[in-house]
Amino acid sequence: MAREGQALSRDGQATFLFLQGLASPFFAELGRALQARGHRVRRINFSSGDWLFWRLPSDNYRGTFAKWGDYVAAYIREHGITDIVLFGDCRPYHVAATAAAQPFGVRFHVFEEGYLRPNWITCELGGVNGHSTLPKTADEIRAIARRLPQPGRAMPSSGDMARRSLWDVAYNIANFGFPYFFPHFRSHRPHHIAVEYAGWIRKFSRRAQTRREAARLNEAYTAIGVDYFLLPLQLDSDYQIRVHSPFLGVEGFMDRTIASFATHAPAPTRLLIKLHPLDSGLINWRKYARHSAKRHGVNDRLDIIDGGDLPSLIAGSRGVVLVNSTVGMLSLELGRPTCAAGNAIYNFPGLTHQGGLNTFWTAPTSPDSELMSDFRRVVLHRSQVNGGFFSRAAIERAITGTVPRLEATLPAAALNAARAIREQASEPQELAPVY
């Protein structure tokens, strides 16, 4: 058995264990690519949907969540796991796996949607978002950026929404239709999938009308030159809200923002609330926002948009108020004052407004453009991979960038072992004699 704090290995070789991913073939393709590079790859499925999107050999966990930590610790010892790959480090199974694996020095490679969008995905060693190890002081960022080359131009990697929806439906049908294979599995999603899909069906039935309303409001704000602040909502189920912020949900943050706006933002400044594009419509955010605005006496100065062009809405605003959404990165890149109320990778002096929400309405602090440029360079080199999860071309590009990023974290012994395996596999094999 390996000493505590030392990653387990066999013959110096890296063994990657894949846990939960997205409803996408991305993890399966990444596993194949790592195998082709000479690394060992294993997988634990938690549900029928996980199994559906992983066509390589795998193991199935059918036990209770209470026993999962002990199971994964024993699994790490038995199979010599050196690296764990997962999507989202706040999912309950992943939190428990992190705690169980720490004594063995296992490296964690965490994937998420890109900090920079579109065209990028996030791949960080150790954790993402509030758990990220990205630097958060101007001096450290500038010092690191000076040693880094200018990043290259990203190739477009737009997702295929129809394909993404099809994969999501397939994943959930597998879970819903074959629950007896994994009787103790519980999804990290706060609502039953049937309830979520009912919300989406209702939302799509109103899609044409919603788009027309959003286009008219977007055009009015742009043409008239309205003086406004932008409040882009995050998903209420987002772990960024649930774990990395002081708020229990979006409603509390929205009400606090409206109350502060009512007290401190001078008329005729307006507040424009933008709904999240992937919100299922289960929660009537328009109703909550109107109720809050009426209670605080600013209903006539508040607008709500479900759609519109986000970059133009940011660029035309006096500033952006949010919790910790990646919209903050876009806002700072566009040079707009940004006030973040949660733990975000970009929330530090020099970039975001540090005077508190109440002072933001009258004296918003603009970001240091040179510091933002340096920070973007550091973020790209440390955590971003060109590509995506939801189209074949985007996945292929992401795999190309991800494999060398993962291998860069491996010790020399693991790389040498993988190289020897590749060389052996490429040598012509003698046929065994037939007797």
C-alpha positions as CSV (number, residue, x, y, z in Angstrom):
1,M,0.0,0.0,0.0
2,A,1.3,3.5,-0.9
3,R,2.2,5.9,1.9
4,E,-0.4,8.6,2.8
5,G,-0.1,11.6,0.5
6,Q,1.4,9.6,-2.3
7,A,-0.6,8.7,-5.4
8,L,-0.9,5.0,-5.8
9,S,0.5,3.4,-9.0
10,R,1.5,0.2,-10.5
11,D,4.9,0.0,-12.2
12,G,4.9,3.8,-12.2
13,Q,1.9,3.9,-14.6
14,A,-0.9,6.4,-14.3
15,T,-4.4,5.0,-13.8
16,F,-7.3,7.4,-14.5
17,L,-10.7,6.8,-12.8
18,F,-13.6,8.5,-14.5
19,L,-16.6,9.4,-12.3
20,Q,-19.8,11.4,-13.4
21,G,-19.7,13.5,-16.5
22,L,-22.3,15.2,-18.7
23,A,-24.8,13.7,-21.0
24,S,-22.2,13.7,-23.7
25,P,-19.7,11.2,-25.2
26,F,-16.9,13.6,-24.1
27,F,-15.6,11.4,-21.2
28,A,-15.8,8.2,-23.3
29,E,-13.8,9.8,-26.0
30,L,-11.3,11.2,-23.5
31,G,-10.9,7.7,-22.0
32,R,-10.2,6.2,-25.4
33,A,-7.6,8.9,-26.1
34,L,-5.8,8.3,-22.8
35,Q,-5.8,4.5,-23.4
36,A,-4.3,5.1,-26.8
37,R,-1.5,7.1,-25.1
38,G,-0.7,4.1,-22.9
39,H,-2.5,5.0,-19.7
40,R,-4.8,2.8,-17.7
41,V,-8.4,4.0,-17.7
42,R,-11.3,2.9,-15.4
43,R,-14.8,4.1,-14.9
44,I,-17.5,3.8,-12.2
45,N,-21.1,4.2,-13.3
46,F,-23.7,5.5,-10.9
47,S,-26.8,5.2,-13.1
48,S,-28.0,3.7,-16.4
49,G,-27.4,7.1,-18.1
50,D,-23.8,7.0,-17.0
51,W,-23.4,3.5,-18.5
52,L,-25.1,4.6,-21.7
53,F,-22.5,7.3,-22.4
54,W,-19.5,5.1,-21.5
55,R,-18.9,2.3,-24.0
56,L,-15.5,1.2,-22.5
57,P,-15.3,-1.5,-19.8
58,S,-16.6,-0.1,-16.5
59,D,-17.7,-0.9,-13.0
60,N,-21.1,-0.1,-11.6
61,Y,-21.8,1.3,-8.1
62,R,-25.2,0.1,-6.9
63,G,-24.7,0.7,-3.2
64,T,-26.1,3.5,-1.0
65,F,-24.6,6.9,-0.9
66,A,-23.6,6.4,2.8
67,K,-21.3,3.5,1.7
68,W,-19.8,5.3,-1.3
69,G,-16.8,6.9,0.5
70,D,-15.6,3.5,1.8
71,Y,-16.2,1.9,-1.6
72,V,-14.2,4.4,-3.5
73,A,-11.3,4.3,-1.0
74,A,-11.1,0.5,-1.4
75,Y,-11.4,0.9,-5.2
76,I,-8.4,3.3,-5.2
77,R,-6.3,0.9,-3.2
78,E,-7.3,-2.1,-5.3
79,H,-6.8,-0.6,-8.7
80,G,-3.9,1.8,-8.0
81,I,-5.8,4.9,-9.0
82,T,-3.5,7.9,-9.4
83,D,-5.9,10.3,-11.1
84,I,-9.6,11.0,-10.9
85,V,-11.5,12.7,-13.7
86,L,-15.0,14.2,-13.1
87,F,-17.4,17.0,-14.1
88,G,-18.3,19.4,-11.3
89,D,-16.5,19.1,-8.0
90,C,-19.6,19.9,-5.9
91,R,-21.8,17.0,-6.8
92,P,-22.4,14.9,-3.7
93,Y,-20.7,11.7,-5.1
94,H,-17.7,13.8,-6.1
95,V,-17.4,15.6,-2.7
96,A,-17.4,12.3,-1.0
97,A,-14.8,10.9,-3.5
98,T,-12.5,13.8,-2.9
99,A,-12.6,13.3,0.8
100,A,-11.9,9.6,0.5
101,A,-9.1,10.0,-2.0
102,Q,-7.1,12.8,-0.3
103,P,-5.1,10.5,2.0
104,F,-3.8,8.6,-1.1
105,G,-2.5,11.8,-2.9
106,V,-4.8,11.2,-5.9
107,R,-4.8,14.0,-8.4
108,F,-8.2,15.4,-9.3
109,H,-8.9,16.8,-12.8
110,V,-12.2,18.7,-12.7
111,F,-14.1,19.7,-15.8
112,E,-16.8,22.5,-16.1
113,E,-18.3,24.8,-18.7
114,G,-15.7,27.3,-19.7
115,Y,-14.8,30.3,-17.6
116,L,-14.4,32.0,-21.0
117,R,-17.3,31.5,-23.5
118,P,-18.0,30.5,-26.1
119,N,-15.4,28.1,-27.6
120,W,-13.8,27.0,-24.3
121,I,-14.2,24.4,-21.6
122,T,-12.6,24.4,-18.1
123,C,-10.2,21.7,-17.0
124,E,-8.5,22.4,-13.7
125,L,-6.3,20.4,-11.4
126,G,-7.8,20.2,-7.9
127,G,-11.0,22.1,-8.3
128,V,-13.0,24.8,-10.2
129,N,-14.9,28.0,-9.4
130,G,-14.7,28.6,-5.6
131,H,-12.3,25.7,-5.3
132,S,-10.0,27.0,-8.1
133,T,-6.3,27.6,-7.4
134,L,-6.1,30.4,-9.9
135,P,-4.3,33.5,-8.4
136,K,-6.4,36.2,-6.9
137,T,-4.0,39.1,-6.4
138,A,-2.9,41.6,-9.0
139,D,0.8,41.3,-8.3
140,E,0.7,37.5,-8.6
141,I,-1.3,37.6,-11.8
142,R,1.1,40.1,-13.4
143,A,4.1,38.1,-12.4
144,I,2.7,34.9,-13.9
145,A,1.4,36.6,-17.1
146,R,4.9,38.0,-17.8
147,R,6.2,34.4,-18.1
148,L,3.4,33.2,-20.4
149,P,3.2,33.6,-24.2
150,Q,0.3,35.3,-25.9
151,P,-2.6,32.9,-26.3
152,G,-3.5,31.8,-29.7
153,R,-6.8,32.4,-31.4
154,A,-9.6,30.0,-30.4
155,M,-11.2,27.9,-33.1
156,P,-15.0,28.3,-33.1
157,S,-16.6,25.4,-31.1
158,S,-20.3,26.2,-31.0
159,G,-22.5,23.5,-29.5
160,D,-25.3,21.7,-31.2
161,M,-28.4,22.5,-29.1
162,A,-30.5,19.8,-30.9
163,R,-27.9,17.2,-30.3
164,R,-27.4,18.4,-26.7
165,S,-31.1,18.0,-26.0
166,L,-31.2,14.6,-27.6
167,W,-28.3,13.4,-25.5
168,D,-29.9,14.8,-22.4
169,V,-33.2,13.0,-23.1
170,A,-31.4,9.8,-23.9
171,Y,-29.5,10.0,-20.6
172,N,-32.6,10.6,-18.5
173,I,-34.7,8.0,-20.3
174,A,-32.1,5.5,-19.4
175,N,-32.2,6.5,-15.8
176,F,-36.0,6.7,-15.7
177,G,-36.6,3.5,-17.6
178,F,-34.1,1.3,-15.9
179,P,-33.9,2.4,-12.2
180,Y,-33.6,-1.1,-10.9
181,F,-30.1,-1.5,-12.2
182,F,-29.0,1.3,-9.8
183,P,-31.7,1.3,-7.1
184,H,-29.9,3.7,-4.7
185,F,-28.9,6.4,-7.3
186,R,-30.1,9.9,-6.5
187,S,-29.4,12.7,-9.0
188,H,-27.7,15.9,-7.9
189,R,-30.5,17.9,-9.8
190,P,-33.0,19.5,-7.4
191,H,-36.1,18.6,-9.4
192,H,-37.3,15.3,-10.8
193,I,-36.5,15.2,-14.5
194,A,-40.2,14.8,-15.5
195,V,-40.9,18.1,-13.7
196,E,-38.0,19.8,-15.5
197,Y,-39.1,18.6,-18.9
198,A,-42.6,19.8,-18.2
199,G,-41.2,23.2,-17.6
200,W,-39.2,23.1,-20.8
201,I,-42.2,22.1,-22.8
202,R,-44.1,25.0,-21.5
203,K,-41.2,27.3,-22.1
204,F,-40.8,26.2,-25.7
205,S,-44.5,26.6,-26.4
206,R,-44.0,30.3,-25.7
207,R,-40.6,30.6,-27.5
208,A,-41.7,32.6,-30.5
209,Q,-43.5,35.2,-28.3
210,T,-40.6,35.4,-25.8
211,R,-38.1,36.0,-28.6
212,R,-40.2,38.8,-30.1
213,E,-40.5,40.5,-26.7
214,A,-36.8,40.2,-26.0
215,A,-35.9,41.6,-29.4
216,R,-38.2,44.6,-28.9
217,L,-36.8,45.3,-25.5
218,N,-33.2,44.8,-26.6
219,E,-33.7,47.2,-29.5
220,A,-35.4,49.8,-27.3
221,Y,-32.6,49.8,-24.8
222,T,-30.0,50.1,-27.6
223,A,-31.8,52.7,-29.7
224,I,-33.0,55.0,-26.9
225,G,-29.8,54.9,-25.0
226,V,-31.4,53.9,-21.6
227,D,-29.3,54.5,-18.5
228,Y,-29.4,51.1,-16.8
229,F,-27.6,48.4,-14.8
230,L,-27.8,44.7,-15.8
231,L,-28.6,41.9,-13.5
232,P,-28.1,38.5,-15.3
233,L,-29.6,35.7,-13.3
234,Q,-27.9,32.3,-12.7
235,L,-29.7,29.0,-12.4
236,D,-31.2,28.4,-9.0
237,S,-29.7,24.9,-9.1
238,D,-26.2,26.1,-9.8
239,Y,-23.6,25.0,-7.3
240,Q,-22.1,28.4,-7.8
241,I,-25.1,29.7,-5.9
242,R,-25.6,26.8,-3.5
243,V,-22.0,26.4,-2.4
244,H,-19.9,29.4,-3.5
245,S,-22.2,32.2,-2.4
246,P,-23.8,33.5,0.8
247,F,-27.3,33.1,-0.7
248,L,-29.6,30.1,-0.4
249,G,-30.9,30.8,-3.9
250,V,-31.3,33.3,-6.7
251,E,-34.5,34.8,-5.2
252,G,-32.6,36.1,-2.1
253,F,-29.9,37.7,-4.2
254,M,-32.4,39.3,-6.6
255,D,-34.4,40.8,-3.8
256,R,-31.3,42.1,-2.0
257,T,-30.2,43.7,-5.3
258,I,-33.6,45.3,-6.0
259,A,-33.8,46.7,-2.5
260,S,-30.3,48.2,-2.8
261,F,-31.1,49.6,-6.2
262,A,-34.3,51.2,-4.8
263,T,-32.5,52.9,-2.0
264,H,-29.3,54.0,-3.7
265,A,-29.7,54.2,-7.5
266,P,-30.9,57.6,-8.6
267,A,-33.8,58.0,-11.0
268,P,-34.2,57.6,-13.9
269,T,-31.6,54.8,-13.9
270,R,-33.2,51.4,-14.6
271,L,-32.5,47.8,-13.6
272,L,-32.7,45.2,-16.4
273,I,-33.0,41.6,-15.2
274,K,-31.9,39.0,-17.7
275,L,-33.2,35.4,-17.3
276,H,-30.7,32.6,-17.7
277,P,-31.0,31.0,-21.2
278,L,-31.0,27.5,-19.7
279,D,-33.7,28.2,-17.1
280,S,-36.4,25.6,-17.4
281,G,-39.2,28.0,-16.4
282,L,-40.2,26.0,-13.3
283,I,-39.8,29.2,-11.2
284,N,-41.6,32.3,-12.3
285,W,-38.7,34.8,-11.9
286,R,-40.8,37.6,-13.5
287,K,-43.4,37.2,-10.7
288,Y,-40.7,37.2,-8.0
289,A,-38.9,40.2,-9.5
290,R,-42.2,42.3,-9.9
291,H,-43.3,41.4,-6.4
292,S,-39.9,42.6,-5.0
293,A,-39.8,45.7,-7.2
294,K,-43.4,46.7,-6.1
295,R,-42.5,46.1,-2.4
296,H,-39.4,48.3,-2.7
297,G,-41.1,51.0,-4.9
298,V,-39.2,50.7,-8.1
299,N,-41.6,48.6,-10.3
300,D,-41.6,51.4,-12.9
301,R,-37.8,51.3,-13.2
302,L,-37.4,47.6,-13.7
303,D,-37.5,45.5,-16.9
304,I,-37.1,41.8,-17.4
305,I,-35.8,40.2,-20.6
306,D,-35.7,36.5,-21.5
307,G,-33.3,36.5,-24.4
308,G,-31.6,39.4,-26.2
309,D,-27.9,39.8,-27.1
310,L,-25.9,39.5,-24.0
311,P,-22.7,41.3,-25.2
312,S,-24.6,44.3,-26.4
313,L,-26.7,44.5,-23.2
314,I,-23.5,44.4,-21.2
315,A,-21.7,46.9,-23.3
316,G,-24.6,49.4,-23.1
317,S,-25.0,49.2,-19.4
318,R,-23.5,51.3,-16.6
319,G,-22.4,48.1,-14.9
320,V,-23.3,44.5,-14.2
321,V,-24.4,43.0,-10.9
322,L,-24.2,39.3,-10.3
323,V,-23.3,36.6,-7.8
324,N,-20.4,34.7,-9.5
325,S,-21.6,33.8,-13.0
326,T,-19.1,33.5,-15.8
327,V,-20.9,36.4,-17.3
328,G,-18.6,38.4,-15.1
329,M,-15.6,37.4,-17.2
330,L,-17.3,38.8,-20.3
331,S,-18.4,41.9,-18.5
332,L,-14.8,42.6,-17.4
333,E,-13.4,41.8,-20.8
334,L,-15.8,44.5,-22.2
335,G,-14.5,46.9,-19.6
336,R,-17.8,47.3,-17.7
337,P,-17.9,47.8,-13.9
338,T,-18.8,44.6,-12.3
339,C,-20.1,43.9,-8.8
340,A,-19.9,40.2,-7.7
341,A,-21.6,39.2,-4.5
342,G,-20.2,35.6,-4.3
343,N,-16.9,33.7,-4.5
344,A,-15.7,34.1,-8.1
345,I,-12.3,33.5,-9.7
346,Y,-12.4,37.2,-10.9
347,N,-13.6,38.8,-7.7
348,F,-10.6,40.7,-6.4
349,P,-9.3,44.3,-6.3
350,G,-8.4,45.7,-9.6
351,L,-11.1,43.9,-11.5
352,T,-14.4,44.0,-9.7
353,H,-16.0,46.8,-7.7
354,Q,-14.9,46.4,-4.0
355,G,-17.0,49.0,-2.3
356,G,-20.1,46.9,-1.8
357,L,-23.4,46.8,-3.6
358,N,-24.8,50.0,-2.2
359,T,-22.0,52.1,-3.5
360,F,-22.0,50.5,-6.9
361,W,-25.1,52.4,-8.2
362,T,-23.5,55.8,-7.9
363,A,-19.7,55.1,-8.1
364,P,-19.1,51.9,-10.0
365,T,-15.4,50.9,-10.3
366,S,-14.2,50.0,-13.8
367,P,-11.8,47.1,-14.2
368,D,-8.1,47.7,-14.9
369,S,-7.9,46.7,-18.6
370,E,-4.2,45.7,-18.5
371,L,-4.8,43.5,-15.4
372,M,-7.8,41.9,-17.0
373,S,-5.8,41.1,-20.1
374,D,-3.1,39.5,-17.9
375,F,-5.8,37.6,-15.9
376,R,-7.4,36.3,-19.1
377,R,-4.0,35.0,-20.2
378,V,-3.4,33.2,-16.9
379,V,-6.9,31.7,-17.0
380,L,-6.5,30.5,-20.5
381,H,-3.1,28.8,-19.9
382,R,-4.0,27.4,-16.5
383,S,-7.6,26.1,-17.0
384,Q,-9.1,26.5,-20.5
385,V,-9.2,24.1,-23.4
386,N,-10.5,25.1,-26.8
387,G,-13.6,22.9,-27.7
388,G,-16.9,21.9,-26.3
389,F,-19.0,19.0,-25.0
390,F,-22.0,19.1,-27.3
391,S,-21.0,18.6,-30.9
392,R,-18.7,16.0,-32.5
393,A,-16.3,18.6,-33.9
394,A,-16.1,20.5,-30.6
395,I,-15.5,17.2,-28.6
396,E,-12.7,16.2,-31.0
397,R,-11.0,19.6,-30.6
398,A,-11.4,19.5,-26.8
399,I,-9.8,16.0,-26.6
400,T,-6.9,17.2,-28.6
401,G,-6.2,20.0,-26.0
402,T,-7.2,18.0,-22.9
403,V,-4.8,15.0,-23.2
404,P,-1.6,17.1,-23.1
405,R,-3.0,19.2,-20.2
406,L,-3.7,16.0,-18.2
407,E,-0.3,14.5,-19.0
408,A,1.5,17.7,-18.0
409,T,0.4,16.9,-14.4
410,L,1.9,13.4,-14.4
411,P,5.3,12.5,-12.9
412,A,8.1,11.5,-15.3
413,A,7.7,7.8,-14.3
414,A,4.1,7.7,-15.5
415,L,5.0,9.4,-18.8
416,N,7.9,7.0,-19.4
417,A,5.7,4.0,-18.6
418,A,3.0,5.2,-21.1
419,R,5.7,5.8,-23.7
420,A,7.1,2.3,-23.3
421,I,3.6,0.9,-23.7
422,R,2.9,2.9,-26.9
423,E,6.3,1.8,-28.4
424,Q,5.6,-1.8,-27.6
425,A,2.2,-1.6,-29.1
426,S,3.7,-0.1,-32.3
427,E,6.3,-2.9,-32.8
428,P,5.3,-5.7,-35.1
429,Q,4.3,-8.8,-33.1
430,E,5.5,-12.3,-34.0
431,L,2.8,-14.8,-34.6
432,A,2.7,-17.7,-32.1
433,P,3.7,-21.0,-33.7
434,V,0.9,-23.3,-34.6
435,Y,1.4,-26.9,-33.5
